[in-house]
């Protein structure tokens, strides 16, 4: 390591395991190393020395730590901030291994929308990056309800109508993301739905696409899922 050889010592965790502790010099965040093994081969009462070595490995020290979650509980769709240091645009927040929609704001701040998972439960939140996974904390998803009007859609191809989503309480800072999905994506044309901060409802324009029958799904609310039947007829 760094042009020098350092002996490894037998570790205390088990037979045949060795360890070595190295303090990286100040101002450095990268180091290259390889393992060199000297051994003896014995045959016919004759010992012959041998040597083997591994490929060179490079380690990059990630100067990153997570300070805290902005809050440790909230409803599905709430936008939550994570404070720390060393964040990158490739970082992702995970809930028990499930990826949440994550926004990179700066090297010191990320935010995510609480994913549509079962309410009234605690989840382990972690940060996933190229350097691995780091624990962030525990987050509890609170139950919430929502109403949708109209409760069913019947359109012709090319026709438009408004669909209104109403929450029981004003959306928290950052707004509430409503993760609306459908089993007929070619039949329904609609924008992303986010209830703005401080408001309780939002109306979006829905346009009929290809003829078909299906459903709009909104998970994480009420009994677990809110559905809106959809029928798109040809013109």
C-alpha positions as CSV (number, residue, x, y, z in Angstrom):
1,X,0.0,0.0,0.0
2,X,1.4,3.4,-1.1
3,X,4.7,1.6,-2.1
4,X,5.2,0.0,1.3
5,X,4.5,-3.5,2.7
6,X,2.6,-3.9,5.9
7,X,2.3,-7.2,7.8
8,X,-1.2,-8.5,8.6
9,X,-1.8,-10.0,12.0
10,X,-4.0,-12.9,13.0
11,X,-7.4,-11.5,13.9
12,X,-9.5,-12.3,16.9
13,X,-12.7,-13.2,15.0
14,X,-11.7,-16.7,13.8
15,X,-8.9,-19.0,12.8
16,X,-7.2,-18.2,9.5
17,X,-8.5,-14.6,9.4
18,X,-6.1,-11.7,9.3
19,X,-6.5,-8.0,9.7
20,X,-4.6,-4.7,9.2
21,X,-5.6,-1.2,10.1
22,X,-4.4,1.7,8.0
23,X,-4.8,5.5,8.7
24,X,-5.2,7.4,5.4
25,X,-2.9,10.5,5.4
26,X,-4.7,13.8,5.9
27,X,-6.0,15.4,2.7
28,X,-6.3,12.0,0.8
29,X,-9.5,10.2,-0.1
30,X,-8.1,7.5,-2.4
31,X,-5.7,4.6,-1.9
32,X,-4.6,1.6,-4.0
33,X,-3.5,-1.7,-2.5
34,X,-3.0,-5.4,-3.2
35,X,-2.3,-8.5,-1.1
36,X,1.0,-10.3,-1.3
37,X,1.4,-13.8,0.2
38,X,4.7,-15.5,0.7
39,X,4.5,-19.2,1.3
40,X,6.6,-22.4,1.3
41,X,5.9,-25.5,-0.8
42,X,7.2,-28.7,0.7
43,X,7.9,-31.9,-1.2
44,X,10.4,-34.7,-0.8
45,X,11.6,-33.1,2.4
46,X,12.5,-30.0,0.4
47,X,10.9,-26.6,1.0
48,X,10.6,-24.2,-2.0
49,X,9.6,-20.6,-1.4
50,X,6.7,-19.2,-3.4
51,X,4.9,-15.9,-3.8
52,X,1.3,-14.9,-4.9
53,X,-0.4,-11.5,-5.2
54,X,-3.8,-10.2,-6.0
55,X,-4.8,-7.5,-8.5
56,X,-4.6,-3.9,-7.5
57,X,-7.7,-2.6,-5.8
58,X,-8.6,1.1,-5.5
59,X,-10.7,2.5,-2.6
60,X,-12.4,5.9,-2.7
61,X,-13.5,7.4,0.6
62,X,-16.9,9.0,0.3
63,X,-17.1,12.1,2.5
64,X,-20.8,11.9,3.1
65,X,-23.0,11.7,6.1
66,X,-26.7,12.0,6.6
67,X,-27.8,14.3,9.4
68,X,-31.5,13.7,9.7
69,X,-35.0,13.4,8.1
70,X,-37.0,16.6,8.2
71,X,-39.8,14.7,9.9
72,X,-40.2,11.0,10.7
73,X,-43.8,10.5,9.8
74,X,-46.3,11.6,7.2
75,X,-49.0,10.5,4.7
76,X,-48.4,8.9,1.3
77,X,-47.3,11.6,-1.3
78,X,-45.9,14.0,1.3
79,X,-42.6,15.6,0.3
80,X,-39.9,15.1,2.9
81,X,-36.4,16.6,3.1
82,X,-33.2,14.9,4.1
83,X,-30.3,16.9,5.3
84,X,-26.7,15.8,5.1
85,X,-23.5,16.2,3.1
86,X,-22.0,14.8,-0.1
87,X,-25.3,14.0,-1.9
88,X,-25.3,13.5,-5.7
89,X,-28.0,13.4,-8.4
90,X,-27.7,9.6,-8.6
91,X,-28.7,9.1,-4.9
92,X,-32.0,7.4,-4.1
93,X,-34.1,7.1,-1.0
94,X,-35.4,3.5,-0.2
95,X,-38.3,2.4,2.1
96,X,-37.5,-1.1,3.2
97,X,-35.7,-1.5,-0.1
98,X,-38.5,0.1,-2.2
99,X,-37.3,3.2,-4.2
100,X,-39.1,6.4,-3.4
101,X,-39.2,9.3,-5.9
102,X,-36.1,11.3,-5.0
103,X,-35.1,14.8,-5.9
104,X,-31.6,16.1,-5.7
105,X,-31.6,19.7,-4.4
106,X,-28.0,20.3,-3.5
107,X,-24.9,18.5,-2.1
108,X,-26.5,19.1,1.3
109,X,-30.1,18.4,0.7
110,X,-32.3,15.7,-0.9
111,X,-36.1,15.4,-0.8
112,X,-38.4,12.4,-1.5
113,X,-42.1,11.7,-1.8
114,X,-43.5,9.2,0.6
115,X,-44.2,6.1,-1.6
116,X,-47.6,4.4,-1.9
117,X,-47.0,1.7,0.8
118,X,-49.3,0.4,3.5
119,X,-50.2,3.0,6.1
120,X,-49.9,2.8,9.9
121,X,-46.6,1.0,9.6
122,X,-42.9,1.9,10.2
123,X,-40.3,1.7,7.5
124,X,-36.6,1.7,7.5
125,X,-35.3,4.5,5.3
126,X,-31.9,4.3,3.7
127,X,-29.9,6.2,1.1
128,X,-28.7,4.2,-1.9
129,X,-25.7,5.5,-4.0
130,X,-22.8,4.2,-6.0
131,X,-20.9,3.8,-2.8
132,X,-23.5,1.5,-1.2
133,X,-26.4,1.9,1.1
134,X,-26.5,4.0,4.3
135,X,-29.2,4.0,7.0
136,X,-31.2,7.3,7.4
137,X,-33.8,6.5,10.0
138,X,-37.3,5.2,10.6
139,X,-40.4,6.7,9.0
140,X,-44.0,6.0,9.8
141,X,-46.6,6.3,7.0
142,X,-49.8,7.8,8.4
143,X,-53.2,6.9,7.0
144,X,-55.0,9.4,4.9
145,X,-58.1,9.6,2.7
146,X,-59.0,11.3,-0.6
147,X,-62.0,11.8,-2.7
148,X,-62.1,11.9,-6.5
149,X,-64.8,13.5,-8.6
150,X,-66.3,12.3,-10.8
151,X,-66.1,8.8,-9.5
152,X,-66.1,7.4,-13.1
153,X,-65.1,8.7,-16.5
154,X,-66.7,8.1,-19.8
155,X,-65.1,9.9,-22.8
156,X,-64.8,9.8,-26.5
157,X,-61.4,9.8,-28.1
158,X,-60.1,13.4,-28.1
159,X,-62.7,14.7,-25.5
160,X,-61.5,16.3,-22.3
161,X,-62.9,16.7,-18.8
162,X,-61.7,17.7,-15.4
163,X,-60.8,15.3,-12.6
164,X,-60.7,16.7,-9.1
165,X,-58.7,15.2,-6.2
166,X,-59.6,16.5,-2.7
167,X,-57.6,15.8,0.5
168,X,-59.1,16.1,4.1
169,X,-56.2,18.4,5.2
170,X,-54.0,21.0,3.4
171,X,-51.0,19.6,1.6
172,X,-47.8,19.9,3.6
173,X,-44.7,21.9,2.5
174,X,-43.6,20.7,-0.9
175,X,-47.1,19.5,-1.8
176,X,-48.6,16.0,-2.0
177,X,-47.8,13.8,-4.9
178,X,-50.7,11.6,-6.0
179,X,-49.2,8.6,-7.8
180,X,-52.1,7.9,-10.2
181,X,-51.6,4.7,-12.3
182,X,-53.8,3.0,-14.9
183,X,-54.1,-0.3,-16.7
184,X,-55.0,1.4,-20.0
185,X,-52.1,3.9,-20.4
186,X,-52.9,4.4,-24.2
187,X,-56.5,5.3,-23.4
188,X,-55.9,8.0,-20.7
189,X,-53.9,11.2,-21.2
190,X,-53.3,13.2,-18.0
191,X,-50.6,15.2,-16.3
192,X,-48.8,14.4,-13.1
193,X,-50.9,15.2,-10.1
194,X,-49.5,17.2,-7.2
195,X,-51.7,19.0,-4.7
196,X,-49.9,22.4,-4.0
197,X,-48.6,23.2,-0.5
198,X,-51.4,24.6,1.7
199,X,-54.2,23.5,-0.6
200,X,-56.7,20.7,-0.2
201,X,-57.6,20.0,-3.8
202,X,-56.5,20.1,-7.4
203,X,-58.2,19.6,-10.8
204,X,-56.4,18.2,-13.8
205,X,-57.5,17.8,-17.4
206,X,-58.0,14.2,-18.6
207,X,-58.1,13.5,-22.3
208,X,-59.5,10.4,-24.0
209,X,-56.9,8.4,-26.1
210,X,-57.4,5.1,-27.8
211,X,-60.7,3.4,-27.2
212,X,-60.7,1.0,-24.2
213,X,-62.0,0.2,-20.8
214,X,-59.9,0.2,-17.6
215,X,-59.3,1.9,-14.3
216,X,-57.3,4.7,-12.6
217,X,-55.6,3.5,-9.4
218,X,-54.5,5.7,-6.5
219,X,-52.7,3.6,-3.9
220,X,-52.0,4.5,-0.2
221,X,-55.3,6.1,0.6
222,X,-58.5,5.0,2.4
223,X,-58.6,1.2,2.5
224,X,-55.4,1.0,0.5
225,X,-56.5,1.9,-3.0
226,X,-59.0,4.3,-4.7
227,X,-60.2,3.4,-8.1
228,X,-61.9,5.3,-10.9
229,X,-63.5,3.2,-13.7
230,X,-62.7,4.6,-17.2
231,X,-64.4,4.1,-20.6
232,X,-63.1,5.6,-23.8
233,X,-65.3,5.3,-26.8
234,X,-64.3,6.0,-30.5
235,X,-65.5,9.2,-32.0
